[in-house]
Amino acid sequence: MFAVQFERFGPPGVLAVGTAPAPRPGPRQVRIVARTAAVSPVDLGLRAGETAMSRNLALPHIPGVDAAGVIDEVGAEVTGYAVGDEVFGAVDVASLGGASAQFVVLDFWAPKPNGLSWAEAGAAGTGIETATRALDLLDVDDRTTLVVDGAAGGVGSIVVQLAVARGARVIGTARPESHQFLKGLGAEPVGYGPGLPARVRALTTADADRALDVAGAGSLGELIDLTGAADRVVTLADFGAAAHGVRLSMGRLGGQADGVHGLAIAAALADQGRFRVPVREIHGAHQAAQAHETAAKPPRRGKVVLDLRDLSQNRPG
C-alpha cells in the first residue's frame, strides 16, 4: 500500500509518500480504505524525535491516530458492520500511528454521520474519546458550571460542544482572536493566562463547579481556587498534576467500549446540527510536510487534515 511515512527523525521535510505492508484487522477490529486522517500534536513530537515515545518507534513510521473511510475488511468477533460501511474512529494507541495510509486498521469506530464531512470525521476520533472520558470523570451534567482552560484547540473545542450538549454552562479560556469562535460553540469566553479566577468570577455570581485543563499551561492552582477542591479539576496535559492532587486523564484508545460510546453520542449530535469538528486546513497526502508545518503554528484552532484519496487511487505522486 501507499502511506505517508518518515524513515528518520527530523523536521517536516522528512515526511514522504512511500510503500508499506498493508495491515490486517485482528479480532474486534476493522480495516478501512482511508479517505482522511488528522495531524495531531503527538504526531509532530514523534516525527521530530522529541518525545520519550519516539524511541519506541520502528522506522519507517506512519504517523496519525485518527481516520475515516470505508470498511474493506472485518475482523473476527465484529458484528453489525460490513464491507462498504462508512465509518470514523481511531487506531490502537499502542501503535502510536498508522492512520496516514491507504489502508488503516481501526481499534474503535462508529458509523460516519451525514452531519460530518469526511475531513471532520477523519479528525474526530481521539478528540471525542478524550473529551467524553474527561467529562465523565468530572460528572458534568446540566447542573454544572465548567471552566475549560484551552477551549479553542482541537480537543478543547470538542469538550465545549459535548459539555454544552449535556446542558452545562461552559466558560472557556482563549486568546482574544478566538473569543467569537468559542461563542459560536456555545461557551462564554474569557482571557487566557494568569489571573483566571478574577476573570471567571466577573462572569458568574458563584464559583465554577468543575474545571478541565486542556492547555497544560500551569493553571492548576488557579483552577483549584475556582472550584474549591482538587478533586473537581482534571487535566489532560499537565504532568505535574499529582503535586496538586489533581487527576491526570491519559488517552486509552484501546478501550473500545468507551471510545464507541463517545463517538456514537457525537455522531447523533452532528446529525442534529449540534456538533462539528473545527477543521483548520486540508492538505493532500503528498503535502504532509506542509500539513505538519501548519499544525505546529499558532493559532492552533481546529484540526489539520490529510486528504488520502490519492493514495487509494494508487498515485504515489
C-alpha positions as CSV (number, residue, x, y, z in Angstrom):
1,M,0.0,0.0,0.0
2,F,1.0,3.7,-0.2
3,A,1.5,5.7,3.0
4,V,2.8,8.9,4.4
5,Q,5.9,8.0,6.5
6,F,9.3,9.0,7.8
7,E,12.5,7.0,7.8
8,R,14.4,9.2,10.2
9,F,13.5,11.8,12.8
10,G,13.6,15.4,11.9
11,P,11.7,18.4,10.6
12,P,8.5,18.1,8.5
13,G,10.6,17.6,5.4
14,V,11.4,14.0,6.4
15,L,7.8,13.0,5.6
16,A,7.2,11.4,2.2
17,V,4.8,9.1,0.5
18,G,6.2,5.5,0.1
19,T,5.1,1.9,0.2
20,A,4.5,-0.2,3.3
21,P,2.9,-3.6,4.1
22,A,-0.9,-3.4,4.3
23,P,-2.2,-4.1,7.8
24,R,-4.8,-6.8,8.5
25,P,-7.5,-6.4,11.2
26,G,-7.4,-8.6,14.3
27,P,-10.3,-9.6,16.5
28,R,-12.7,-6.7,17.2
29,Q,-11.1,-4.5,14.6
30,V,-11.9,-3.3,11.1
31,R,-9.8,-2.2,8.2
32,I,-10.8,0.8,6.1
33,V,-9.8,2.3,2.8
34,A,-8.9,5.7,4.3
35,R,-10.4,8.9,3.0
36,T,-9.0,11.3,5.6
37,A,-6.7,11.4,8.6
38,A,-5.8,14.0,11.2
39,V,-2.5,15.6,12.1
40,S,-2.3,15.6,15.9
41,P,0.2,17.2,18.3
42,V,1.6,13.8,19.2
43,D,2.5,13.2,15.5
44,L,4.7,16.3,15.5
45,G,6.7,15.3,18.6
46,L,7.1,11.7,17.4
47,R,8.3,12.8,13.9
48,A,10.8,15.2,15.4
49,G,12.1,12.6,17.8
50,E,11.5,15.0,20.7
51,T,9.3,12.7,22.9
52,A,10.2,9.7,25.0
53,M,7.8,7.7,22.9
54,S,9.9,8.3,19.8
55,R,12.4,5.7,20.9
56,N,9.7,3.0,20.8
57,L,9.1,3.6,17.1
58,A,10.2,1.2,14.4
59,L,11.2,3.2,11.3
60,P,9.9,3.9,8.8
61,H,6.9,5.0,10.8
62,I,3.4,6.0,9.5
63,P,2.0,8.9,11.7
64,G,-1.6,9.6,12.6
65,V,-4.2,8.1,15.0
66,D,-7.5,9.4,13.7
67,A,-9.0,8.4,10.4
68,A,-12.2,7.9,8.4
69,G,-13.0,5.8,5.4
70,V,-14.9,2.8,4.0
71,I,-14.6,-0.7,5.6
72,D,-12.9,-3.2,3.2
73,E,-12.2,-6.0,5.7
74,V,-13.9,-7.0,9.0
75,G,-12.0,-8.8,11.8
76,A,-13.2,-11.7,13.9
77,E,-15.9,-11.0,16.5
78,V,-17.1,-7.8,14.8
79,T,-20.8,-7.7,14.4
80,G,-23.1,-5.1,12.9
81,Y,-20.6,-3.9,10.3
82,A,-19.9,-5.0,6.8
83,V,-17.6,-4.2,3.9
84,G,-18.7,-0.9,2.3
85,D,-19.8,0.8,5.5
86,E,-18.6,4.4,6.0
87,V,-17.0,4.8,9.5
88,F,-14.8,7.1,11.5
89,G,-12.6,6.3,14.6
90,A,-9.0,5.7,15.7
91,V,-6.2,3.2,15.8
92,D,-4.9,1.4,18.8
93,V,-2.9,3.9,20.9
94,A,-0.1,1.3,21.4
95,S,0.7,1.6,17.7
96,L,1.5,5.3,18.0
97,G,0.3,5.8,14.5
98,G,-0.7,4.2,11.2
99,A,-3.6,6.4,10.2
100,S,-2.0,8.3,7.3
101,A,-2.1,5.4,4.9
102,Q,-4.1,3.8,2.1
103,F,-5.4,1.1,4.5
104,V,-5.9,1.7,8.2
105,V,-7.0,-0.7,11.0
106,L,-9.3,0.9,13.5
107,D,-9.5,-0.2,17.1
108,F,-12.7,1.7,17.8
109,W,-15.1,3.3,15.3
110,A,-18.7,4.3,14.7
111,P,-20.8,4.9,11.5
112,K,-19.9,8.2,9.9
113,P,-22.8,10.6,10.4
114,N,-24.1,12.6,7.5
115,G,-23.6,15.7,9.7
116,L,-19.8,15.4,9.4
117,S,-17.8,15.9,6.3
118,W,-15.0,13.4,5.6
119,A,-12.5,16.0,6.8
120,E,-14.3,16.4,10.1
121,A,-14.9,12.7,10.6
122,G,-11.2,12.0,10.0
123,A,-10.2,14.5,12.6
124,A,-12.7,13.4,15.3
125,G,-11.9,10.1,16.9
126,T,-9.3,10.7,19.7
127,G,-10.7,14.2,20.5
128,I,-14.2,12.8,21.1
129,E,-12.9,9.9,23.2
130,T,-10.6,12.2,25.2
131,A,-13.4,14.8,25.8
132,T,-16.0,12.2,26.7
133,R,-13.7,10.5,29.2
134,A,-12.8,13.8,30.9
135,L,-16.4,15.0,31.2
136,D,-17.4,11.6,32.7
137,L,-14.6,11.9,35.2
138,L,-15.9,15.3,36.2
139,D,-19.6,14.2,36.3
140,V,-20.5,17.1,34.0
141,D,-24.3,17.5,33.6
142,D,-27.0,20.2,33.3
143,R,-26.2,21.4,36.8
144,T,-22.6,22.1,36.2
145,T,-20.6,25.3,35.5
146,L,-17.5,24.1,33.8
147,V,-14.3,26.0,33.1
148,V,-12.3,24.8,30.2
149,D,-8.7,26.1,30.1
150,G,-7.6,26.0,26.5
151,A,-11.0,25.8,24.9
152,A,-10.3,26.8,21.3
153,G,-7.9,24.0,20.3
154,G,-8.8,20.7,18.6
155,V,-9.7,18.9,21.8
156,G,-10.9,21.9,23.7
157,S,-13.5,22.8,21.1
158,I,-14.9,19.3,21.2
159,V,-15.0,19.4,25.0
160,V,-17.0,22.6,24.8
161,Q,-19.6,21.2,22.5
162,L,-20.1,17.9,24.3
163,A,-20.4,19.7,27.6
164,V,-22.9,22.2,26.2
165,A,-24.9,19.2,24.8
166,R,-25.1,17.8,28.4
167,G,-26.7,21.1,29.5
168,A,-23.6,22.5,31.3
169,R,-22.7,26.2,31.4
170,V,-19.2,26.4,29.9
171,I,-16.7,29.1,30.4
172,G,-13.7,28.7,28.1
173,T,-10.3,30.4,28.0
174,A,-8.8,31.5,24.8
175,R,-6.8,34.3,23.2
176,P,-9.0,37.3,22.2
177,E,-9.0,36.4,18.5
178,S,-10.7,33.1,19.4
179,H,-13.5,34.5,21.5
180,Q,-16.0,34.8,18.8
181,F,-15.2,31.2,17.7
182,L,-15.9,30.0,21.3
183,K,-19.2,31.9,21.4
184,G,-20.2,30.1,18.2
185,L,-19.6,26.8,20.1
186,G,-21.8,27.8,23.0
187,A,-19.2,28.8,25.5
188,E,-18.6,32.1,27.4
189,P,-15.1,33.2,26.5
190,V,-12.6,34.7,28.9
191,G,-8.9,35.6,28.6
192,Y,-6.2,33.0,28.7
193,G,-3.3,33.1,31.2
194,P,-2.7,34.1,34.8
195,G,-5.4,35.9,36.7
196,L,-8.1,33.5,35.6
197,P,-10.1,33.3,38.8
198,A,-10.9,37.1,38.8
199,R,-11.9,36.9,35.1
200,V,-14.3,34.0,35.7
201,R,-15.8,35.5,38.8
202,A,-16.6,38.6,36.8
203,L,-18.9,36.4,34.7
204,T,-20.7,34.4,37.4
205,T,-22.0,35.1,40.9
206,A,-20.9,31.6,42.1
207,D,-17.6,29.8,41.6
208,A,-17.3,27.1,39.0
209,D,-18.3,23.6,39.9
210,R,-15.7,21.8,37.8
211,A,-12.6,22.6,35.7
212,L,-10.8,20.9,32.9
213,D,-7.2,21.8,31.9
214,V,-6.6,21.1,28.2
215,A,-3.7,23.6,27.7
216,G,-1.2,22.3,30.3
217,A,-0.1,25.9,30.9
218,G,0.4,25.8,34.7
219,S,-3.1,26.8,35.7
220,L,-4.0,24.0,38.1
221,G,-3.6,26.1,41.2
222,E,-6.0,28.7,39.9
223,L,-8.5,26.1,38.8
224,I,-8.4,24.6,42.3
225,D,-9.1,28.1,43.6
226,L,-12.0,28.5,41.3
227,T,-13.7,25.1,42.1
228,G,-12.7,24.8,45.7
229,A,-11.1,21.4,45.6
230,A,-8.5,19.5,43.7
231,D,-10.9,16.6,43.0
232,R,-13.1,18.9,41.0
233,V,-10.3,19.5,38.5
234,V,-9.0,17.2,35.8
235,T,-6.1,17.9,33.4
236,L,-5.3,16.4,30.1
237,A,-1.9,17.9,29.7
238,D,-0.1,18.9,33.0
239,F,2.2,16.1,34.1
240,G,2.7,17.8,37.4
241,A,-0.9,17.1,38.4
242,A,0.0,14.8,41.2
243,A,1.7,17.6,43.1
244,H,-1.6,19.4,43.2
245,G,-3.8,16.4,43.9
246,V,-5.4,16.7,40.5
247,R,-6.3,13.8,38.3
248,L,-4.4,13.4,35.0
249,S,-6.6,11.8,32.4
250,M,-4.5,10.0,29.8
251,G,-5.7,8.6,26.5
252,R,-6.7,5.0,26.5
253,L,-7.8,4.3,23.0
254,G,-7.6,0.6,23.4
255,G,-10.8,0.9,25.5
256,Q,-13.1,0.1,22.6
257,A,-16.4,0.4,24.6
258,D,-15.5,3.9,25.9
259,G,-14.4,5.1,22.5
260,V,-17.5,3.8,20.7
261,H,-19.8,5.4,23.4
262,G,-18.4,8.8,22.8
263,L,-18.3,8.5,19.0
264,A,-22.0,7.5,18.9
265,I,-23.1,10.4,21.0
266,A,-21.1,12.9,18.9
267,A,-22.4,11.4,15.7
268,A,-26.0,11.7,16.8
269,L,-25.4,15.4,17.8
270,A,-23.7,16.0,14.4
271,D,-26.8,14.8,12.6
272,Q,-28.9,17.2,14.8
273,G,-26.6,20.1,13.8
274,R,-25.3,20.4,17.3
275,F,-21.7,19.1,16.9
276,R,-18.9,19.9,14.4
277,V,-15.2,19.3,14.3
278,P,-13.4,22.6,13.5
279,V,-11.0,22.0,10.6
280,R,-8.2,24.5,10.1
281,E,-6.7,23.3,6.8
282,I,-6.9,20.3,4.5
283,H,-3.8,19.1,2.6
284,G,-3.2,16.2,0.2
285,A,-1.2,13.2,1.3
286,H,1.8,14.5,-0.8
287,Q,1.6,17.7,1.2
288,A,2.1,16.1,4.5
289,A,5.2,18.1,5.3
290,Q,3.2,21.3,4.8
291,A,0.4,19.9,6.9
292,H,2.8,19.3,9.8
293,E,4.3,22.8,9.5
294,T,0.8,24.3,9.6
295,A,-0.2,22.2,12.7
296,A,2.8,23.5,14.6
297,K,2.0,27.2,14.1
298,P,-0.4,29.3,16.2
299,P,-3.3,29.9,16.4
300,R,-4.0,26.2,16.9
301,R,-7.7,26.5,16.3
302,G,-9.2,23.5,14.7
303,K,-7.6,20.4,13.2
304,V,-5.2,20.0,10.2
305,V,-6.4,17.1,8.0
306,L,-4.8,15.0,5.3
307,D,-6.9,14.0,2.3
308,L,-5.8,10.4,1.5
309,R,-7.9,9.7,-1.6
310,D,-5.0,9.9,-3.9
311,L,-3.3,7.1,-2.0
312,S,-6.4,4.9,-2.6
313,Q,-6.2,5.6,-6.3
314,N,-2.6,4.3,-6.3
315,R,-1.0,7.5,-7.3
316,P,2.3,7.8,-5.5
317,G,3.0,11.3,-6.8
